[in-house]
Amino acid sequence: MARRQKDRGRKLDGVVLLDKPVGISSNAALQIVKRLFYAAKAGHTGNLDPLASGMLPICLGEATKLSAYLLDADKVYVGTCKLGVKTSSGDAEGEVIDTRPVPALSAEQIEAVLARFRGEIEQIPPMHSALKLNGQPLYKLARQGIEVERKPRRVTIHELRLLRAEGDELEIYVHCTKGTYIRVLAEDIGEALGCGAHLGQLRRTRVGPFLEANMVSLDQLRDEEAEGGAEALDHHLLPMDSALGSYPDIQLSETALFYVRQGQPVQIPRAPTEGLLRLYDPSGGFVGVGQVLDDGRIGPKRLMSA
């Protein structure tokens, strides 16, 4: 008797903006969302540590092809610098390795320090990170008490604002490029203030074009799924092309669409002269990502299945 093919779930295409709670990993959150939607395919767009909360865009189906563009996107965080205490991991999860008194700080002193971290800066990635050395995550080495040399990375802090200064805590707003370690920023701010610091709390409020107001919690998804089944969650799915909101759009003719689907570049009148583009078919359906080539033609970069 032939073995019955395993049911792999629904074929859904879109993006869910999950408000990840504190206490679970990004992968654990992904698996819960995938199960609740009963989705055949899902992937997230960059880790949030278990101690962090906030926006975790989860791509379903064909949208997983666009996850790299969200990985590369700017992010916005709200974090708490706990002054006077340094930890082994740079956050509240690590062991205390140094304590110092916190001086009385004026708003002017704090602003002068924050100003030093705006713009392009260098950061040394922490040992407690998912970066890999010879295929092994650094955090696994850190847990064995092993420390290795890490090369500095250049990142850009577009905006850094003080939201609250109270006792031994500074709450900061950070708009930054990909690859920025907020725990390292908190540690460096603490050193610049002369007392050391670690990252007490962290919440991500924006990824690329996505805004905090559109997030949904796991509890809400669970409640809606329990009441109406997986289909009741579909209204939380954002269109795939919403991940590319800032890119110009081009509508292809039937002829141009045919050649693009074959992997061939096409000439499009009055098209942008550089960068990435959102491509649409004659009826307005999203086709994928295109790129302006050196000769001005539009070539396919990442296409969705027809």
C-alpha positions in Angstrom: 0.0 0.0 0.0 1.4 3.4 -1.0 2.3 5.6 1.8 0.2 8.7 2.1 2.1 12.0 1.4 2.6 14.1 4.5 0.4 17.2 4.7 2.8 20.1 4.8 0.4 22.9 5.6 -1.2 25.8 3.8 0.6 27.6 1.0 0.5 31.2 2.3 2.4 34.1 1.0 2.9 37.2 3.1 4.6 38.8 6.2 3.4 38.7 9.8 4.8 41.4 12.1 5.1 39.5 15.4 5.5 41.3 18.7 7.9 38.7 20.1 7.7 38.4 23.9 10.6 38.3 26.3 11.8 34.9 27.3 11.7 32.9 24.0 14.1 32.7 21.1 13.3 34.0 17.7 13.3 30.5 16.3 10.8 29.3 18.9 8.5 32.2 18.1 8.8 31.4 14.4 7.7 27.8 15.0 4.7 28.9 17.0 3.6 31.3 14.3 4.1 28.7 11.6 2.0 26.2 13.5 -0.8 28.6 14.3 -1.1 29.7 10.7 -0.7 26.1 9.6 1.8 27.4 7.0 3.9 25.1 4.8 6.9 27.4 4.8 8.1 30.2 7.1 11.3 32.1 8.1 12.2 35.0 10.2 14.3 38.1 9.3 17.0 38.3 11.9 17.3 37.2 15.5 16.0 39.0 18.6 17.6 37.7 21.7 15.4 35.9 24.2 15.7 38.9 26.6 14.5 41.3 23.9 11.0 41.9 22.8 9.3 43.6 19.8 9.2 43.4 16.1 10.1 40.1 14.5 8.9 40.0 10.9 8.0 36.5 9.9 7.8 35.6 6.2 5.5 32.9 5.0 5.7 31.1 1.7 7.2 33.0 -1.2 7.8 36.0 1.1 10.8 34.0 2.5 12.6 35.0 -0.7 12.5 38.6 0.5 13.9 38.0 4.0 17.4 39.2 3.0 16.0 42.7 2.2 14.6 43.0 5.7 17.9 41.7 7.2 19.7 44.5 5.5 17.1 47.2 6.5 17.5 49.8 9.2 16.1 49.0 12.7 14.7 51.1 15.5 15.1 50.1 19.2 14.3 51.4 22.6 16.7 50.2 25.2 17.7 50.7 28.9 21.3 51.3 29.9 21.8 50.0 33.5 24.6 52.2 34.7 27.3 51.2 37.2 27.2 47.5 36.5 29.1 45.6 33.8 28.2 42.0 33.0 30.0 39.2 31.1 27.5 39.2 28.3 26.8 43.0 28.2 23.1 42.4 29.1 21.1 41.4 32.1 21.6 37.7 31.5 25.3 37.7 32.2 27.3 37.5 35.4 28.3 40.8 37.1 32.0 41.4 36.5 32.4 45.0 37.7 30.5 47.6 39.7 31.2 51.3 40.0 29.4 54.2 41.6 27.1 56.2 39.3 28.0 59.9 39.3 25.4 62.6 39.3 24.8 63.3 35.6 23.4 66.4 34.1 21.3 66.4 30.9 24.2 68.2 29.2 26.8 65.6 30.2 24.6 62.8 28.9 23.9 64.6 25.6 27.6 65.3 25.1 28.3 61.5 25.4 25.4 60.5 23.2 26.6 62.9 20.5 29.9 60.9 20.3 28.0 57.8 19.1 25.9 59.4 16.4 26.9 58.8 12.7 29.3 56.2 11.6 31.0 54.3 14.4 33.0 51.2 15.0 31.8 48.3 17.2 33.6 45.2 18.3 31.0 42.3 18.2 30.4 40.8 21.6 31.5 37.2 22.3 27.9 36.5 23.3 26.6 36.8 19.7 25.5 34.5 16.9 28.5 35.4 14.8 30.4 32.3 13.8 34.1 31.3 13.9 34.9 28.2 11.9 31.2 27.4 11.8 30.7 27.7 15.6 28.7 30.5 17.1 30.7 32.8 19.3 28.3 32.5 22.2 29.1 28.8 22.4 32.8 29.6 22.8 31.9 32.3 25.4 30.0 29.7 27.5 33.2 27.6 27.6 35.2 30.7 28.8 36.9 31.1 25.5 37.5 34.6 24.0 38.7 35.1 20.5 39.7 38.3 18.6 36.9 40.0 16.7 37.3 42.5 14.0 35.6 45.9 14.5 32.6 46.5 12.3 31.4 49.9 10.9 27.8 50.7 11.6 25.8 53.9 11.4 23.6 55.4 14.2 21.2 57.6 12.3 19.5 58.8 15.5 20.3 58.4 19.2 18.1 60.2 21.7 17.7 60.1 25.5 14.1 59.2 26.4 14.5 59.0 30.2 17.2 59.4 32.8 16.2 58.1 36.2 18.6 57.0 39.0 21.0 54.4 37.5 19.0 54.0 34.2 19.1 55.7 30.9 16.4 54.9 28.4 17.5 55.5 24.8 16.0 55.5 21.3 18.3 54.1 18.6 17.7 54.2 14.8 20.6 52.3 13.2 21.8 50.2 10.3 21.9 46.4 10.3 24.5 44.7 12.4 24.4 47.2 15.2 24.8 45.7 18.7 22.7 47.7 21.1 24.3 46.0 24.1 27.7 47.1 22.9 26.4 50.6 22.5 25.0 50.5 26.1 28.4 49.3 27.3 30.3 52.0 25.4 28.0 54.7 26.6 28.6 53.5 30.2 32.3 53.6 29.7 32.1 57.1 28.3 30.2 58.2 31.3 32.9 56.8 33.6 30.8 54.2 35.4 30.2 51.3 33.0 26.8 49.8 32.0 25.0 46.9 30.6 21.8 46.6 28.6 18.9 46.0 30.9 16.0 45.9 28.5 15.6 46.0 24.8 12.6 46.4 22.5 12.6 46.6 18.7 9.9 48.9 17.3 10.7 49.1 13.6 12.3 47.0 10.9 12.7 48.7 7.5 9.2 50.0 6.4 7.3 48.2 9.1 5.8 50.2 12.0 5.1 49.2 15.6 1.3 49.8 15.2 1.0 46.8 12.9 2.5 44.2 15.2 0.4 41.3 16.6 1.2 39.3 19.8 1.4 35.6 20.2 -1.5 35.7 22.7 -3.7 37.4 20.2 -2.8 34.9 17.5 -3.5 32.0 19.8 -6.9 33.4 20.9 -8.0 34.0 17.3 -6.8 30.6 16.1 -8.6 28.9 19.0 -11.8 30.7 18.1 -11.7 30.5 14.3 -8.9 28.2 13.2 -5.8 29.0 11.1 -7.8 30.9 8.5 -9.0 33.4 11.1 -5.4 34.7 11.2 -5.0 35.5 7.6 -6.0 39.1 8.0 -2.7 39.7 9.8 -0.8 38.8 6.6 0.8 41.8 5.0 1.5 41.6 1.2 4.9 40.3 0.2 5.9 43.6 -1.5 5.3 45.5 1.7 8.8 44.4 2.7 10.1 46.5 -0.2 8.1 49.7 0.5 10.9 52.2 -0.3 11.9 50.7 -3.7 10.5 52.3 -6.9 7.9 50.2 -8.8 7.8 49.2 -12.5 4.9 47.6 -14.3 6.0 45.2 -17.0 4.3 44.6 -20.3 3.4 41.0 -21.2 6.5 40.8 -23.5 8.8 42.2 -20.9 7.3 39.9 -18.2 8.0 36.9 -20.5 11.7 37.7 -20.9 12.1 38.6 -17.2 10.7 35.3 -16.3 13.3 33.7 -18.5 16.0 35.5 -16.5 16.7 38.0 -19.3 17.1 41.8 -18.8 14.6 44.1 -20.6 14.5 47.7 -21.7 11.8 49.7 -19.9 11.0 53.3 -21.0 11.3 56.0 -18.3 12.6 53.5 -15.8 14.8 54.5 -12.8 18.5 54.7 -13.7 19.9 52.8 -10.7 19.1 50.5 -7.7 16.5 47.9 -6.9 12.9 47.9 -8.1 9.6 46.3 -7.4 8.3 44.5 -10.5 4.6 44.0 -11.3 2.8 42.2 -14.1 0.2 44.0 -16.3 -2.6 43.2 -13.9 -0.7 44.6 -10.9 0.5 41.3 -9.5 3.8 41.3 -7.7 6.5 39.6 -9.7 9.6 40.2 -7.6 12.7 42.3 -7.3 14.5 43.8 -10.3 17.8 45.6 -10.6 18.9 48.4 -12.9 22.0 47.1 -14.8 25.0 49.2 -16.0 23.5 49.5 -19.5 20.2 50.8 -18.1 18.2 47.7 -18.7 16.1 46.0 -15.9 17.3 42.6 -14.9 15.6 40.1 -12.6 17.1 39.9 -9.1 14.7 37.8 -7.0 11.5 36.5 -8.6 8.4 35.0 -7.0 7.0 31.8 -8.4 4.6 32.3 -11.3 
